[in-house]
Amino acid sequence: MTTPLRIGVIGAGGNTRSKHIPGFQAIDGVEVVTIANRTHESSQRVADEFGVPRVAKHWEAVIDDPEVDAVCIGTWPYLHAEASIAALAAGKHVLTEARMAMNLEEAENMLAAAEAKPELVAQIVPAPFTLEYDTTIQRLLAEELGDVRFVRMVHMNGSGIDPQAPLTWRQRVDLSGHNIMTMGILFETVQRWLGPGMDVDWVKADAETIINERPTASGDGRVPVSIPDLLCFLGRYNNGAQLLGDFSIVAGGDPIWQIRLECERGSLLFDIASGALLRSGPAGGAWSPVTADPATAIGWRVEADFVDSIREGKPVTLTSFADGVRYMRFTDLVWKSCDEK
């Protein structure tokens, strides 16, 4: 009989409730045994919903619990580094939600803590939007399209256009750190496609906070917004490819959420909103749809991959702490450039 793998949960956000807890509970021999959310009441609600037997008074109690083998961290970025480093020091495997950390320094500290405990698994939840197509895109780049010359990532929508909409954690630097809108998610996605050899050498960014204050969630006044709602950047990869990004949550019209690659022998366009991959040939012309390779399409396997790495020693690929440091390095480059204007 397989020894049960006991999971403790810190933070019960949307992904934790919709993905992580159900995902772990669906795996034979895996038990979610305790949970700590921001309040005892909210912890108890989630525990009751999913049949989790115990509620911890504080996140540190989850890590200190001798009946916890691995910790799933589903909080906002402000706690990822502290909780991950504490869990690893206590001999617990770690799955932490993305974004990896508040900034590059925290991410590097997390990586150092993981490297100090090589017997433990340290994994970040991957950017999820292209998982089914990642292997297809990687194959096309390696076998057919040639060198990447230009990368453009765009996410423009009006989700924050209402100035009366309450402030969220994504608009607070004390909770999100240097992570600006969905920039990090899209950059991580492209990072997976391009592989370990391509990193950004430099970036020039410009950001603005159009709506610079918002009501609090409790409705007791207005407070400053500390993360931009408009961002543009230009950069260069170390192979010479150009990088261009446009992000806004205060844009009118139909939303645009796309990643485009211009390559030596053709182009790729992934439309995240529709989940469609399109291709154009070396002479340009109309886009043609591309189907994901059924033999290699991955899909969502975050919880199963985490468990397999613990039980079978499989290397972490989606996503390792080392890869997280790579995308957090870019995140800090953008933040620093915005600060310098």
Secondary structure, 3 states (H helix, E strand, C coil): CCCCEEEEEECCCHHHHHHHHHHHHCCCCEEEEEEECCCHHHHHHHHHHHCCCEECCCHHHHHHCCCCCEEEECCCHHHHHHHHHHHHHCCCEEEECCCCCCCHHHHHHHHHHHHCCCCCCEEECCCCCCCCCHHHHHHHHHHHHCCEEEEEEEEECCCCCCCCCCCCHHHCHHHHCCCCCCHHHHHHHHHHHHCCCCCEEEEEEEEECCCCEEECCCCCCEEECCCCCEEEEEEEECCCCEEEEEEECCCCCCCEEEEEEEECCEEEEEECCCCEEEEEECCEEEEEEECCCCCCCCCCCHHHHHHHHHHHCCCCCCCEHHHHHHHHHHHHHHHHHHHCC
